[in-house]
Amino acid sequence: MINALTIDVEDYYMVSAFADVVKFSEWHSYESRVEKNTHRILNLLDMHNAKGTFFVLGWVAERHPALIREIQARGHEVASHGYNHRLVFDLTPKEFRADTSLSKKILEDITGQLVMGYRATSYSIVNRSLWALDILIEEDFQYDSSIFPIRHDRYGMPHAERFPHVIRRSSGEIIEFPPSTYRLMGHNIPIAGGGYLRMYPLGITKNAIRRMNNHEQQSAIIYFHPWEIDPLQPQLSGKLLSRFRHYVNLSSTFAKLHDLLSSFRFSPLRNLMPVDYSCTEGCLESEGDSAAAFKTIIL
């Protein structure tokens, strides 16, 4: 079973949990560590002959275009993480469209290729911001990976579909790739990576992936950030819970990733799509074993 590895390319001071202490207008004044950390990730993936999807902030791409070309040159997928890491439900539809369109254009100008995928800041496509899916469809994104089917104080849709599916809207259709969860006692337990990878014993994460692969016959979708392999990053002030979530077990991430890459097969999200997306129009409307391979949900 091939699983999907995804990396949200942002720097340590850009995370939404610290947005109240680090303003966007101040980003340029902080030490940038994203390029060094991303190169370290690229080298680790090369070591294991693994490929992934890099969801890149447009702001980062503007300042490090050579890094984006390097990601592409090493055979990975470049996708959009928006422009400046703002929560979708804090934006108006007009602001979200401008942010998303700008990021897509920056990445496509750098890579010369169509950007098919999108992931929202902090999984902030939730019940009250489902309108964002219409804009993604209208902006020609083929898939989204923003709906986390868990209960969380900041994000999540606990009753959402757990596995990849097609979402049908009045504006069209888009494939949704939810980060992975483990079903336990009627609840979805997040095992997709990030802070959960850092907090859980590695055996729990590996057993959950094996269960998805072997018993549920589903690919796991794992994510992490470049700053999560950087225990020497500058410490930021902020709320106690935010600091705990951000800094807990940073020193363990790289070794855990090395083990996961040794234990499982990983590829970009685009490789899990049920249709041939070498085409640029009508892909989701094709017949036979295309989008029909995924369950279709009307939202």
C-alpha positions as CSV (number, residue, x, y, z in Angstrom):
1,M,0.0,0.0,0.0
2,I,1.3,3.4,-1.0
3,N,0.8,6.2,1.5
4,A,1.0,10.0,1.0
5,L,3.6,12.2,2.7
6,T,2.8,15.9,2.9
7,I,5.0,18.7,4.1
8,D,3.5,22.2,5.0
9,V,6.4,24.5,4.0
10,E,6.3,27.4,6.5
11,D,8.7,28.8,9.1
12,Y,8.5,28.5,12.9
13,Y,7.2,32.1,13.4
14,M,4.4,31.8,10.8
15,V,2.2,29.3,12.7
16,S,-1.3,30.4,13.4
17,A,-1.0,29.6,17.1
18,F,1.5,32.5,17.5
19,A,-0.3,34.9,15.2
20,D,-1.3,37.0,18.1
21,V,2.3,37.7,19.0
22,V,3.9,37.6,15.6
23,K,2.2,39.9,13.1
24,F,2.5,39.2,9.3
25,S,4.0,42.7,8.9
26,E,6.9,41.5,11.2
27,W,7.7,38.3,9.4
28,H,10.6,39.8,7.5
29,S,12.4,40.6,10.8
30,Y,12.6,37.0,12.1
31,E,15.5,34.6,11.4
32,S,14.5,32.4,8.5
33,R,15.2,28.7,9.0
34,V,12.7,27.2,6.4
35,E,15.2,26.8,3.6
36,K,17.8,24.9,5.7
37,N,15.2,22.7,7.3
38,T,13.5,21.9,4.0
39,H,16.8,20.9,2.4
40,R,17.3,18.5,5.3
41,I,13.9,17.0,4.6
42,L,14.7,16.7,0.9
43,N,18.0,14.8,1.8
44,L,16.1,12.5,4.1
45,L,13.5,11.7,1.4
46,D,16.3,11.0,-1.1
47,M,17.9,8.6,1.3
48,H,14.7,6.6,1.4
49,N,13.7,7.1,-2.3
50,A,10.5,8.6,-1.1
51,K,8.4,11.4,-2.7
52,G,6.0,13.8,-1.2
53,T,3.7,16.8,-1.7
54,F,5.1,20.1,-0.4
55,F,2.3,22.5,0.4
56,V,4.2,25.8,0.1
57,L,3.2,29.3,1.4
58,G,3.3,31.8,-1.4
59,W,5.2,34.2,0.8
60,V,7.9,31.6,1.3
61,A,8.0,30.8,-2.4
62,E,8.4,34.5,-3.3
63,R,11.6,34.7,-1.1
64,H,13.0,31.3,-1.8
65,P,12.2,30.4,-5.5
66,A,15.3,28.3,-5.8
67,L,14.0,26.1,-3.0
68,I,10.8,25.6,-4.8
69,R,12.6,24.6,-8.0
70,E,14.8,22.2,-6.0
71,I,11.7,20.5,-4.5
72,Q,10.3,20.1,-8.0
73,A,13.7,18.9,-9.4
74,R,13.9,16.2,-6.9
75,G,10.6,14.7,-8.1
76,H,8.2,16.0,-5.5
77,E,4.8,17.7,-6.0
78,V,4.5,21.4,-5.3
79,A,1.0,22.5,-4.0
80,S,-0.4,25.6,-2.4
81,H,-0.7,26.4,1.3
82,G,-2.1,29.8,0.6
83,Y,-0.1,33.0,0.7
84,N,0.4,34.3,4.2
85,H,-1.1,31.6,6.5
86,R,-4.4,33.2,7.4
87,L,-7.2,31.1,8.8
88,V,-9.9,30.6,6.1
89,F,-12.8,31.2,8.5
90,D,-11.2,34.6,9.4
91,L,-11.3,35.7,5.7
92,T,-14.1,36.9,3.5
93,P,-14.7,34.9,0.3
94,K,-13.1,37.8,-1.7
95,E,-10.0,37.8,0.6
96,F,-9.7,34.1,0.4
97,R,-9.9,34.1,-3.4
98,A,-7.2,36.8,-3.6
99,D,-4.9,34.9,-1.2
100,T,-5.4,31.6,-3.0
101,S,-5.1,33.0,-6.5
102,L,-1.9,34.8,-5.7
103,S,-0.3,31.8,-4.1
104,K,-1.2,29.6,-7.1
105,K,0.2,32.1,-9.6
106,I,3.5,32.4,-7.7
107,L,4.0,28.7,-7.5
108,E,3.0,28.1,-11.1
109,D,5.3,30.9,-12.3
110,I,8.2,29.3,-10.5
111,T,7.6,25.7,-11.4
112,G,6.0,26.1,-14.9
113,Q,3.5,23.5,-13.9
114,L,-0.2,23.4,-12.9
115,V,-0.7,23.5,-9.1
116,M,-3.4,20.9,-8.4
117,G,-3.6,20.8,-4.7
118,Y,-4.4,23.1,-1.8
119,R,-4.2,22.8,2.0
120,A,-5.7,25.5,4.3
121,T,-3.9,27.0,7.2
122,S,-4.5,24.9,10.3
123,Y,-7.1,22.8,8.5
124,S,-9.5,25.8,8.7
125,I,-12.0,24.6,6.1
126,V,-14.7,23.7,8.6
127,N,-18.5,23.8,8.6
128,R,-18.7,27.6,8.6
129,S,-16.1,27.9,5.8
130,L,-17.2,25.3,3.3
131,W,-17.8,28.1,0.8
132,A,-14.0,28.0,0.3
133,L,-14.4,24.7,-1.6
134,D,-16.4,26.6,-4.3
135,I,-13.6,29.1,-4.7
136,L,-11.0,26.3,-4.9
137,I,-13.0,24.6,-7.7
138,E,-13.4,27.9,-9.5
139,E,-9.7,28.5,-9.2
140,D,-9.0,25.2,-10.9
141,F,-7.7,23.2,-8.0
142,Q,-8.2,19.5,-8.5
143,Y,-7.9,18.4,-4.9
144,D,-8.0,19.8,-1.3
145,S,-6.5,18.4,1.9
146,S,-8.0,20.8,4.5
147,I,-10.9,18.9,6.2
148,F,-9.6,17.1,9.3
149,P,-12.3,14.7,10.5
150,I,-11.6,15.2,14.2
151,R,-12.8,17.2,17.2
152,H,-10.4,20.0,18.1
153,D,-10.6,23.4,19.8
154,R,-9.2,25.1,16.7
155,Y,-10.3,23.1,13.7
156,G,-11.9,19.9,12.5
157,M,-15.1,18.4,11.3
158,P,-15.5,15.2,13.4
159,H,-18.3,13.7,11.3
160,A,-16.6,14.3,8.0
161,E,-15.6,11.3,5.8
162,R,-12.3,9.8,7.0
163,F,-11.0,8.6,3.6
164,P,-10.3,10.3,0.2
165,H,-13.6,11.2,-1.5
166,V,-15.1,13.5,-4.1
167,I,-17.0,16.5,-2.8
168,R,-19.8,17.7,-5.0
169,R,-20.7,21.4,-4.8
170,S,-23.0,23.6,-6.9
171,S,-19.8,25.0,-8.5
172,G,-18.4,21.5,-9.5
173,E,-16.4,18.7,-7.8
174,I,-13.1,18.5,-6.0
175,I,-11.3,15.5,-4.4
176,E,-10.8,15.7,-0.7
177,F,-7.8,14.0,1.0
178,P,-8.4,14.1,4.8
179,P,-5.4,13.7,7.1
180,S,-5.5,10.2,8.6
181,T,-7.4,9.1,11.7
182,Y,-7.8,6.0,13.8
183,R,-11.3,4.9,14.7
184,L,-11.6,4.1,18.4
185,M,-14.7,3.7,20.5
186,G,-16.8,5.8,18.1
187,H,-14.3,8.6,17.8
188,N,-11.7,9.6,15.2
189,I,-8.3,9.8,16.8
190,P,-5.7,11.9,14.8
191,I,-2.6,9.9,13.7
192,A,-1.7,12.0,10.7
193,G,1.5,13.5,12.0
194,G,2.5,17.0,13.1
195,G,2.1,17.4,16.9
196,Y,0.4,13.9,17.1
197,L,3.6,12.3,15.6
198,R,5.7,14.2,18.2
199,M,3.4,13.4,21.2
200,Y,2.5,9.7,20.5
201,P,5.0,6.9,20.9
202,L,6.1,5.9,17.4
203,G,4.6,2.4,17.8
204,I,1.1,3.8,18.1
205,T,1.5,5.8,14.8
206,K,3.0,2.8,13.0
207,N,0.3,0.4,14.2
208,A,-2.4,2.9,13.1
209,I,-0.9,3.2,9.6
210,R,-0.7,-0.6,9.3
211,R,-4.3,-0.9,10.4
212,M,-5.3,1.6,7.7
213,N,-3.3,-0.2,5.1
214,N,-4.1,-3.8,5.9
215,H,-7.5,-3.8,7.5
216,E,-9.2,-0.8,6.0
217,Q,-7.3,-1.0,2.7
218,Q,-6.7,2.8,2.7
219,S,-3.6,4.9,2.2
220,A,-2.5,6.9,5.2
221,I,-2.0,10.7,4.7
222,I,0.8,12.0,6.9
223,Y,1.9,15.6,7.4
224,F,4.6,17.6,9.2
225,H,6.3,21.0,9.0
226,P,10.0,21.8,8.4
227,W,10.2,23.6,11.8
228,E,9.2,20.3,13.5
229,I,12.7,18.9,12.8
230,D,14.4,21.9,14.3
231,P,14.7,21.8,18.1
232,L,17.2,24.7,18.0
233,Q,14.7,27.2,16.6
234,P,14.2,30.5,18.5
235,Q,11.7,30.3,21.3
236,L,8.6,32.5,20.9
237,S,6.3,33.8,23.6
238,G,2.6,32.9,23.6
239,K,-0.1,31.0,25.3
240,L,1.0,28.0,27.4
241,L,-1.0,25.5,25.4
242,S,0.3,26.9,22.1
243,R,3.9,26.7,23.3
244,F,3.4,23.1,24.5
245,R,1.9,22.1,21.1
246,H,4.6,23.8,19.2
247,Y,7.7,22.7,21.2
248,V,6.9,19.3,22.6
249,N,9.3,16.6,21.5
250,L,10.8,18.5,18.6
251,S,14.1,16.6,19.1
252,S,12.2,13.3,18.3
253,T,10.7,14.2,15.0
254,F,13.6,13.5,12.6
255,A,14.3,10.0,14.0
256,K,10.6,9.2,13.9
257,L,10.4,10.3,10.2
258,H,13.4,8.2,9.4
259,D,11.7,5.2,10.9
260,L,8.4,5.8,9.1
261,L,10.2,6.2,5.8
262,S,12.0,2.9,6.4
263,S,8.8,1.1,7.3
264,F,6.2,2.4,4.7
265,R,6.0,3.5,1.1
266,F,5.2,7.1,0.5
267,S,4.4,9.2,-2.6
268,P,2.8,12.6,-3.4
269,L,-0.9,13.1,-3.0
270,R,-1.3,13.5,-6.8
271,N,-0.4,9.8,-7.2
272,L,-3.4,8.8,-5.2
273,M,-5.9,10.5,-7.5
274,P,-8.3,8.2,-9.2
275,V,-8.0,9.8,-12.7
276,D,-5.3,10.8,-15.1
277,Y,-4.6,14.4,-14.3
278,S,-2.3,15.0,-17.2
279,C,-5.4,16.6,-18.6
280,T,-6.3,20.1,-17.5
281,E,-10.1,20.1,-18.2
282,G,-12.9,17.7,-17.5
283,C,-10.8,15.4,-15.4
284,L,-13.4,14.8,-12.7
285,E,-16.2,14.3,-15.2
286,S,-14.5,11.3,-17.0
287,E,-16.3,8.0,-16.9
288,G,-15.3,4.5,-15.8
289,D,-12.7,4.1,-13.1
290,S,-12.0,7.8,-12.6
291,A,-13.6,9.8,-9.8
292,A,-16.2,7.1,-9.4
293,A,-13.4,5.1,-7.6
294,F,-13.9,7.5,-4.7
295,K,-17.1,7.9,-2.7
296,T,-19.0,11.1,-3.7
297,I,-20.4,13.4,-1.0
298,I,-22.6,16.4,-1.5
299,L,-21.7,19.3,0.9
